[in-house]
Amino acid sequence: MSSKELRRAGVLARVVSGELKLVNAAVMMGLSYRQSKRLGQRYREEGTEGLKHRSAGRESSRKKPKKFRERVLRLVGKKYSGEEGKRFGPTLTAEHLASDDHGEVNVQTLRRWMLSAGLWSRARKRRVHRKWRERKEHAGELVQMDGSFHDWLEGRGPRGCLMNMVDDASGDTLARLGGEETIWAAAGVLRAWVKTYGIPVALYTDWKNVYVREASRKEQMQGVVPVTQSEKDQDP
């Protein structure tokens, strides 16, 4: 018997002896009066054994047959298992079993089966360590450009976008403050950089639409690589 069932037996024993009223016993057991009355009747007729859950010791009606479980685990081992990082998890495996192998299995049930059979583990994937990139050796080899929005005027004017350029090797910087991060703002700060430091060998920007865009439907059909106005302006 469970500890909860034993506590109920002790409460109902006090009801049978007349020490406790059934309505108070219901409150102590956390049950309704009707449930307590039904349990009390079973206790009088069967004793503490009558308080056991009726399904205790029985197999669940939803339990899958042993042959079905063995078939599922054979399929998992053959088609969906493998080295850690490549094998399917329980959720994806259940989807494929249902769609490809006509085997409907609850994800939680399949997770227990796979764990017990050693076909899956809860080990999390480790994040790939990002190697720190070495800075360029010579000034002008690589210049980075980015736009940063901030209250640069500290409330004394509108918010703006600071177009900033930094030399990867020397750390030299040059910036221009504007209203938005547009292609014209980028061209303006680049022009000022060229006048001050010369033309850089490579220019690095982020992947914003100012510098990179998705291909149109026509370009996708023709296999044309999409370019922005800044890339067109760089063509000879």
Beta strands, then each sheet from edge to edge (+ up, - down):
strand 1: 143-150
strand 2: 160-167
strand 3: 173-178
strand 4: 203-204
sheet 1: 3+ 2- 1+ 4+
end
